[in-house]
Amino acid sequence: MIVCCVCICFFAHEGGHYLAALYFGKRLKFRFAWGKYYVPRYIWNMPHMERWKQRVVAAAGFCAEGAVAGALCGAGWPWMAGAFVVHLAAYPFYAGTVSDWKWFF
C-alpha cells in the first residue's frame, strides 16, 4: 500500500507541474536523476516565461499532490494524507539544487 501511495503522489506532483506549464503553452521534458541521499526523482527545466508563471508551475506540483491526497483521504484512503505530509517535510532534504521552492526566493 505504501508503494501505491508513493506512486500516486509522484504522478500527481509531476502531473501538476506538467499541466500548469501546458496551460501556459509550454511542455516540460522530464529526466531521471538521483537526488541527495540517492532518492530517485524525475526533474525538469523551468521554461522561459514570466516570473509569476514560473512560480505557478513550481507550486502546482505540491498543490496537485495535496488535492489528490485530500480527495483520496476523503474517499477512505487516510494514509494518502500521511504520504503527502511526509513528502512535503522530506522534500527540502533531498531536492538539492532542483528544488521547486527555489522559484520563490
ABEGO torsion letter per residue (X at the ends): XAAAAAAAAAAAAAAAAAAAAAAAGBBBBBBBBBBBGGBBBBBBBBBBBBAAAAAAAAAAAAAAAAAAAAAAAAAGBAAAAAAAAAAAAAAAAAAEAABAAAAAX
